[in-house]
Structures are given as C-alpha cells and as structure tokens.
C-alpha cells in the first residue's frame, strides 16, 4: 500500500472523526447556522472543491484493496459536495435542510461520516506498508 494512501486515510479519517464528534457535542445549531449563511457556505464550497480535486488528482486509485478505493471514493464525494454547494443557492440549501429535518435527526446524518472516518483511521494506522 502506498504511503500516500496511508497518509490520506489517516488525515481524512482523523479529521472526519474529530469534526463529527465536535458537531455532535455542539448540536445541530452550528450546522443550521452555517447553512443559513451564504458566504460561509461559499467558502466551504471552495475549500471542499480544492480538497476534493487534490485528493482525486493525487490519488485516483480504484484497485489494491478497500483502503485505497475508499480514500479515492471519499475524494470524489468531497469534490461532488464542493460542486453541489457551489451551484445550489443558499435558499435552496436551507430548504433542503428543513425538508430533511436536520435539526431533529442530525446524529443520523452524521453517522455515515463517523463510520467512514473510523474505518479510515483504524485501517490506516493498522496497515503495513
């Protein structure tokens, strides 16, 4: 397994786990406030777009086991999220979050990210180069 795969898995995994735990502690209000703020979401879109492009340009690996494929897939998902946030209006995004009842079910929406983050963290720190 490449050093880049292990590094990206460690970085993305730890980042995701720490972010999800912080969001769970802070509650859904912090996300709802950010979604309602257009400039914040534009900044988030630009950062996600750059991060997603960096991952897929540097690590577009679709073979070699689960870990490299998951890292690549997460890179593509980050890119897709950045593009979506870039093109969806703040009003539409706010309506989407209201329709999803994000405030009442935010822990359910954060669970997939937490699971992926835990997998990346555990798999990368226990992998053998």
N, C-alpha and C positions, 0 to 999 in steps of 0.2 A: 504494500500500500504506500502511496506517495506521501511525502512529508507535507505537501500542500493539502491533501485530503485530510490528514490528521489535524493540521493546524486549523483549517476552515471548520472542521467538525467541532473541535474544541472551542474555537471562538464563537461560532454561531450557537452551539449548544449552551455554553455558559451564559452568553448574552441573553438568549431566549429564556432560560430558567430564571435568571436574576430579574429580568424585566417582568415576566409573568408573576413571579412572587411579589414584586413591588406593586404591580397593578392589583393583585388580589388583596394586598394589605390596604392600599389606598381606596379601593372600592371603584365602582363603575363611574363615579362622578368625574374623575380625572379624564377618562376617555371621552365621555359625553361632552365635557367642556372643550377638549381639543377638537373633536369633530365639528363642533359649532363654530370654531374659529378658522375661517378661510385661509389666512396667511400661515397659520400653524400647519394646516393640512398641506398647503402648497410646499412648505419647507420639508415636511415629512415625505411628500411625494418625490421631491428632488433627491433627497437622501436615499430613499428606497430605490429609485431608478439607478442611481450611481452604484449603490451596493450590489443590486441585482446584476447589473452589467459587469461589474468587477468579478463577481463570482462566476458567471457563465463564460466570460471571456478567458478567465484564468483556469477554470475547472469545469469544462463541459464533458464530463466522463459518464458514460452510460453502461459501463461494464466494470468487472473487477470486484464484485461483491456489493452488499447492501449499503455499506457506509459511503463509498464514492457516489453511488446513484442517489442516495438521499441528499447528500450535500449538493449535487447538481440540481436535483428537483427543488430543493429549498431556494437555491439561487434563482431558478426560473419563477418560482412563486413570489419571491421578493420583487423581481422585475415586473411581473404582472400586477402586483399590488401597487407599485410605483406608477405604472402606466394608468391603472384604473383611477388612482387618486388624482392624477394629473388631468384627466379628462372629465371626471364626474364633477358636477357643480357642488358647491358646499350645501346648497339647499337639498339637492337630491341625496347627498350622503347623509345629511341629518334625517331626512325622511326614511331612508333605508334603516338606519339605526333605531328609529322609533318603531318601524314596522317589525323589526327583529326582536323588539322588546329587550334590547341590550341591557338596560338598567336592571331588569329583573333576572336575567339569565346570563350575566357576564361571565360567571365562573364556568358555565358550559361552553361558551365561545372561546375561553382561554385554555380549556383542557387540551385540545389537539396540539396547540403550540407548546404547552408544557410537556406533553408526551414526546413530541419530536425533539425538543430541547434536551430532555432527559436521555433519550436514546443516543443522540449525537454526543452528549457529554460522556456517558458511560462507555459507548463503543469506541470513542476516540482515545480515552485515557487508558483503556484496557487493550487496545490494538498493539500488535507487534509490527514494527517497521520492517 
